[in-house]
């Protein structure tokens, strides 16, 4: 099972004027990230964290380090759902190198959200069409069809990737933020219990009665094709 799909630590800003090479340094940091210590431990199998790895098919969620293909462990987004909303930095994410531990932990770098998303999109070979949060047929509060629901959070890149893919496929949907809306969280948990699943990450997607945990593009595509066949 792929889990669902963040962040913290602000860099100190000097009051002095930046030096001439500051723009280049900023560009390097955006591309490669900056060494960071997240407010949670990243060690061993990292089973208590949300792990998001990516390849040419997009982002995927993993329950533990060993579930991630070895060739994709160098840049894995790590996050803890135990962090309170006020502890999160919505502009940045933590990315760990899960290939080998150093002093009992995996090295972690902090990326801007845009920089990490760009890495995912580069691997997918697609343009970023996820900036808009509302499109025809979908809103934050409810969709015209009411058939497809993404339960997620504002900081979740896998949630945004799922929304972007549904937009590309022309599927109306609604997004519900389980952090900001207790009712949405309760609704998601009720559906999960009914389906006999126990999601430990986001997104959780209700696709016309089929509950998906994590963003699995291939499975969503199969469900879309199945729905299209049934409506013919």
C-alpha positions as a LaTeX table, in Angstrom:
\begin{tabular}{lrrr}
\hline
Residue & $x$ (\AA) & $y$ (\AA) & $z$ (\AA) \\
\hline
Unk1 & 0.00 & 0.00 & 0.00 \\
Unk2 & 1.18 & 3.43 & $-0.82$ \\
Unk3 & 0.57 & 5.98 & 1.85 \\
Unk4 & $-0.28$ & 9.33 & 2.00 \\
Unk5 & 1.01 & 12.11 & 1.11 \\
Unk6 & 6.09 & 18.34 & 4.88 \\
Unk7 & 8.43 & 20.84 & 6.67 \\
Unk8 & 9.71 & 23.64 & 9.01 \\
Unk9 & 12.79 & 25.65 & 9.99 \\
Unk10 & 13.07 & 29.19 & 8.65 \\
Unk11 & 16.53 & 30.37 & 7.62 \\
Unk12 & 17.76 & 33.35 & 9.59 \\
Unk13 & 17.82 & 36.50 & 7.46 \\
Unk14 & 20.69 & 38.95 & 7.93 \\
Unk15 & 19.87 & 42.63 & 8.38 \\
Unk16 & 22.88 & 43.48 & 6.24 \\
Unk17 & 22.56 & 44.00 & 2.50 \\
Unk18 & 23.11 & 40.81 & 0.49 \\
Unk19 & 26.44 & 40.31 & $-1.21$ \\
Unk20 & 26.74 & 40.20 & $-4.97$ \\
Unk21 & 26.75 & 36.40 & $-5.11$ \\
Unk22 & 23.61 & 36.00 & $-2.96$ \\
Unk23 & 21.23 & 35.38 & $-5.91$ \\
Unk24 & 23.40 & 32.52 & $-7.16$ \\
Unk25 & 23.53 & 31.02 & $-3.66$ \\
Unk26 & 19.76 & 31.24 & $-3.39$ \\
Unk27 & 19.40 & 29.49 & $-6.74$ \\
Unk28 & 21.71 & 26.69 & $-5.62$ \\
Unk29 & 19.72 & 26.26 & $-2.41$ \\
Unk30 & 16.46 & 26.08 & $-4.33$ \\
Unk31 & 17.86 & 23.40 & $-6.62$ \\
Unk32 & 19.73 & 21.31 & $-4.05$ \\
Unk33 & 18.02 & 22.21 & $-0.77$ \\
Unk34 & 19.74 & 23.25 & 2.44 \\
Unk35 & 20.90 & 20.90 & 5.25 \\
Unk36 & 18.27 & 20.83 & 7.97 \\
Unk37 & 17.19 & 19.10 & 11.17 \\
Unk38 & 13.44 & 18.43 & 11.09 \\
Unk39 & 11.37 & 18.41 & 14.31 \\
Unk40 & 11.11 & 14.62 & 14.07 \\
Unk41 & 13.60 & 11.78 & 13.72 \\
Unk42 & 14.32 & 10.15 & 10.38 \\
Unk43 & 15.96 & 6.80 & 11.06 \\
Unk44 & 15.60 & 3.08 & 10.45 \\
Unk45 & 12.51 & 2.18 & 8.45 \\
Unk46 & 10.87 & 5.56 & 9.24 \\
Unk47 & 7.58 & 3.72 & 9.74 \\
Unk48 & 6.00 & 6.52 & 11.78 \\
Unk49 & 6.48 & 9.09 & 9.01 \\
Unk50 & 4.76 & 9.95 & 5.75 \\
Unk51 & 7.21 & 8.99 & 3.00 \\
Unk52 & 6.71 & 10.37 & $-0.51$ \\
Unk53 & 8.99 & 9.18 & $-3.30$ \\
Unk54 & 8.60 & 9.85 & $-7.00$ \\
Unk55 & 9.43 & 8.55 & $-10.44$ \\
Unk56 & 8.23 & 9.14 & $-14.00$ \\
Unk57 & 4.70 & 8.17 & $-12.95$ \\
Unk58 & 4.57 & 10.86 & $-10.27$ \\
Unk59 & 4.62 & 10.83 & $-6.46$ \\
Unk60 & 3.99 & 7.63 & $-4.49$ \\
Unk61 & 3.46 & 7.00 & $-0.80$ \\
Unk62 & 5.30 & 4.33 & 1.16 \\
Unk63 & 4.75 & 2.88 & 4.62 \\
Unk64 & 8.44 & 2.27 & 5.27 \\
Unk65 & 11.87 & 2.79 & 3.73 \\
Unk66 & 12.12 & $-0.76$ & 2.43 \\
Unk67 & 8.96 & $-0.24$ & 0.35 \\
Unk68 & 10.75 & 2.39 & $-1.74$ \\
Unk69 & 12.77 & 1.12 & $-4.74$ \\
Unk70 & 16.48 & 1.55 & $-4.03$ \\
Unk71 & 17.00 & 3.74 & $-7.08$ \\
Unk72 & 14.46 & 6.26 & $-5.72$ \\
Unk73 & 15.65 & 6.61 & $-2.12$ \\
Unk74 & 17.99 & 9.56 & $-2.66$ \\
Unk75 & 15.23 & 12.19 & $-2.46$ \\
Unk76 & 12.24 & 11.16 & $-0.37$ \\
Unk77 & 9.97 & 13.73 & 1.16 \\
Unk78 & 9.45 & 13.04 & 4.86 \\
Unk79 & 6.75 & 14.40 & 7.12 \\
Unk80 & 5.06 & 13.68 & 10.43 \\
Unk81 & 1.31 & 13.96 & 10.82 \\
Unk82 & 1.92 & 14.52 & 14.53 \\
Unk83 & 3.04 & 18.09 & 13.88 \\
Unk84 & 0.43 & 20.68 & 14.78 \\
Unk85 & $-0.64$ & 23.07 & 12.01 \\
Unk86 & 1.16 & 25.97 & 13.69 \\
Unk87 & 4.40 & 23.95 & 13.61 \\
Unk88 & 4.32 & 23.67 & 9.84 \\
Unk89 & 5.99 & 25.92 & 7.29 \\
Unk90 & 3.73 & 25.75 & 4.23 \\
Unk91 & 6.48 & 27.14 & 1.99 \\
Unk92 & 9.05 & 24.37 & 2.64 \\
Unk93 & 9.34 & 20.59 & 2.85 \\
Unk94 & 11.90 & 18.15 & 4.25 \\
Unk95 & 13.60 & 15.74 & 1.87 \\
Unk96 & 15.71 & 12.85 & 3.17 \\
Unk97 & 18.40 & 10.73 & 1.55 \\
Unk98 & 17.29 & 7.26 & 2.67 \\
Unk99 & 20.15 & 5.35 & 1.08 \\
Unk100 & 22.37 & 5.11 & 4.17 \\
Unk101 & 22.22 & 6.37 & 7.73 \\
Unk102 & 24.84 & 8.76 & 9.07 \\
Unk103 & 25.34 & 8.59 & 12.86 \\
Unk104 & 22.07 & 6.72 & 13.23 \\
Unk105 & 20.03 & 9.10 & 11.10 \\
Unk106 & 19.43 & 9.85 & 7.45 \\
Unk107 & 20.64 & 13.22 & 6.14 \\
Unk108 & 17.81 & 15.67 & 5.54 \\
Unk109 & 17.64 & 18.82 & 3.43 \\
Unk110 & 15.03 & 21.54 & 3.35 \\
Unk111 & 13.57 & 22.48 & $-0.04$ \\
Unk112 & 11.13 & 25.15 & $-1.01$ \\
Unk113 & 7.81 & 23.55 & $-1.92$ \\
Unk114 & 8.16 & 24.86 & $-5.47$ \\
Unk115 & 11.65 & 23.37 & $-5.86$ \\
Unk116 & 10.57 & 19.92 & $-4.72$ \\
Unk117 & 7.43 & 20.00 & $-6.85$ \\
Unk118 & 9.60 & 20.96 & $-9.81$ \\
Unk119 & 11.72 & 17.83 & $-9.25$ \\
Unk120 & 8.59 & 15.67 & $-9.30$ \\
Unk121 & 7.24 & 17.37 & $-12.40$ \\
Unk122 & 10.59 & 17.08 & $-14.15$ \\
Unk123 & 10.61 & 13.34 & $-13.48$ \\
Unk124 & 7.04 & 13.09 & $-14.79$ \\
Unk125 & 7.77 & 15.24 & $-17.84$ \\
Unk126 & 4.66 & 17.32 & $-17.31$ \\
Unk127 & 4.00 & 21.02 & $-16.80$ \\
Unk128 & 2.72 & 22.32 & $-13.48$ \\
Unk129 & $-1.03$ & 22.73 & $-13.69$ \\
Unk130 & $-1.71$ & 22.42 & $-9.97$ \\
Unk131 & $-1.52$ & 26.08 & $-9.00$ \\
Unk132 & $-5.26$ & 26.65 & $-9.23$ \\
Unk133 & $-7.30$ & 25.33 & $-6.32$ \\
Unk134 & $-10.64$ & 25.66 & $-8.10$ \\
Unk135 & $-11.70$ & 24.59 & $-11.57$ \\
Unk136 & $-14.96$ & 24.00 & $-13.32$ \\
Unk137 & $-16.77$ & 21.18 & $-11.54$ \\
Unk138 & $-14.66$ & 21.32 & $-8.34$ \\
Unk139 & $-14.48$ & 23.54 & $-5.30$ \\
Unk140 & $-12.91$ & 23.45 & $-1.88$ \\
Unk141 & $-16.27$ & 22.81 & $-0.26$ \\
Unk142 & $-18.05$ & 20.53 & $-2.70$ \\
Unk143 & $-18.06$ & 19.23 & $-6.26$ \\
Unk144 & $-20.81$ & 19.51 & $-8.78$ \\
Unk145 & $-20.95$ & 15.72 & $-9.07$ \\
Unk146 & $-20.30$ & 14.89 & $-5.43$ \\
Unk147 & $-18.79$ & 11.62 & $-6.61$ \\
Unk148 & $-15.05$ & 12.08 & $-6.13$ \\
Unk149 & $-13.54$ & 13.51 & $-2.95$ \\
Unk150 & $-9.89$ & 14.12 & $-2.06$ \\
Unk151 & $-9.28$ & 14.22 & 1.69 \\
Unk152 & $-5.97$ & 15.97 & 2.29 \\
Unk153 & $-4.24$ & 19.10 & 3.59 \\
Unk154 & $-2.89$ & 22.32 & 2.14 \\
Unk155 & 0.76 & 21.28 & 2.61 \\
Unk156 & 0.38 & 17.84 & 0.99 \\
Unk157 & 2.09 & 17.67 & $-2.42$ \\
Unk158 & 0.68 & 14.19 & $-3.12$ \\
Unk159 & $-2.81$ & 15.64 & $-2.58$ \\
Unk160 & $-2.09$ & 18.40 & $-5.07$ \\
Unk161 & $-0.67$ & 15.87 & $-7.53$ \\
Unk162 & $-3.86$ & 13.80 & $-7.25$ \\
Unk163 & $-5.99$ & 16.91 & $-7.84$ \\
Unk164 & $-3.85$ & 17.93 & $-10.82$ \\
Unk165 & $-4.20$ & 14.48 & $-12.38$ \\
Unk166 & $-7.99$ & 14.49 & $-11.98$ \\
Unk167 & $-8.09$ & 17.91 & $-13.62$ \\
Unk168 & $-6.03$ & 16.63 & $-16.54$ \\
Unk169 & $-8.45$ & 13.73 & $-16.94$ \\
Unk170 & $-11.47$ & 16.05 & $-16.73$ \\
Unk171 & $-12.92$ & 14.41 & $-13.60$ \\
Unk172 & $-15.02$ & 16.70 & $-11.36$ \\
Unk173 & $-14.05$ & 16.40 & $-7.69$ \\
Unk174 & $-14.06$ & 18.17 & $-4.36$ \\
Unk175 & $-11.21$ & 18.75 & $-1.93$ \\
Unk176 & $-11.64$ & 18.56 & 1.84 \\
Unk177 & $-8.92$ & 19.70 & 4.25 \\
Unk178 & $-8.88$ & 17.30 & 7.21 \\
Unk179 & $-6.69$ & 19.65 & 9.26 \\
Unk180 & $-8.92$ & 22.70 & 8.97 \\
Unk181 & $-12.25$ & 20.89 & 8.89 \\
Unk182 & $-12.89$ & 18.39 & 11.74 \\
Unk183 & $-16.03$ & 17.30 & 9.93 \\
Unk184 & $-13.99$ & 16.31 & 6.89 \\
Unk185 & $-11.62$ & 14.26 & 9.05 \\
Unk186 & $-14.55$ & 12.50 & 10.72 \\
Unk187 & $-16.15$ & 11.83 & 7.33 \\
Unk188 & $-12.90$ & 10.37 & 5.99 \\
Unk189 & $-12.48$ & 8.15 & 9.05 \\
Unk190 & $-16.09$ & 6.96 & 8.81 \\
Unk191 & $-15.59$ & 5.95 & 5.17 \\
Unk192 & $-12.29$ & 4.25 & 6.02 \\
Unk193 & $-13.91$ & 2.18 & 8.77 \\
Unk194 & $-16.72$ & 1.18 & 6.42 \\
Unk195 & $-14.15$ & 0.11 & 3.83 \\
Unk196 & $-12.11$ & $-1.79$ & 6.41 \\
Unk197 & $-8.95$ & 0.26 & 5.89 \\
Unk198 & $-6.82$ & 2.26 & 8.31 \\
Unk199 & $-5.08$ & 5.07 & 6.40 \\
Unk200 & $-2.00$ & 6.46 & 8.09 \\
Unk201 & $-1.35$ & 9.22 & 5.57 \\
Unk202 & $-2.97$ & 11.40 & 2.95 \\
Unk203 & $-4.47$ & 11.81 & 0.45 \\
Unk204 & $-7.41$ & 9.48 & 0.95 \\
Unk205 & $-9.55$ & 9.53 & $-2.19$ \\
Unk206 & $-13.18$ & 8.47 & $-2.42$ \\
Unk207 & $-13.54$ & 7.68 & $-6.10$ \\
Unk208 & $-17.25$ & 7.06 & $-6.59$ \\
Unk209 & $-17.44$ & 4.65 & $-3.69$ \\
Unk210 & $-13.95$ & 3.13 & $-4.01$ \\
Unk211 & $-11.60$ & 4.33 & $-1.29$ \\
Unk212 & $-7.96$ & 4.85 & $-2.27$ \\
Unk213 & $-5.16$ & 5.55 & 0.21 \\
Unk214 & $-2.41$ & 7.62 & $-1.34$ \\
Unk215 & $-2.06$ & 8.88 & $-4.90$ \\
Unk216 & $-1.89$ & 5.85 & $-7.21$ \\
Unk217 & $-2.14$ & 7.30 & $-10.72$ \\
Unk218 & $-2.48$ & 3.96 & $-12.48$ \\
Unk219 & $-5.31$ & 2.81 & $-10.24$ \\
Unk220 & $-7.14$ & 6.12 & $-10.64$ \\
Unk221 & $-6.80$ & 5.81 & $-14.42$ \\
Unk222 & $-8.27$ & 2.30 & $-14.28$ \\
Unk223 & $-11.22$ & 3.57 & $-12.24$ \\
Unk224 & $-11.76$ & 6.43 & $-14.70$ \\
Unk225 & $-11.78$ & 4.04 & $-17.65$ \\
Unk226 & $-14.10$ & 1.65 & $-15.82$ \\
Unk227 & $-16.50$ & 4.51 & $-15.05$ \\
Unk228 & $-16.43$ & 5.65 & $-18.69$ \\
Unk229 & $-17.25$ & 2.12 & $-19.85$ \\
Unk230 & $-20.19$ & 1.82 & $-17.46$ \\
Unk231 & $-21.69$ & 5.09 & $-18.68$ \\
Unk232 & $-21.67$ & 4.08 & $-22.36$ \\
\hline
\end{tabular}
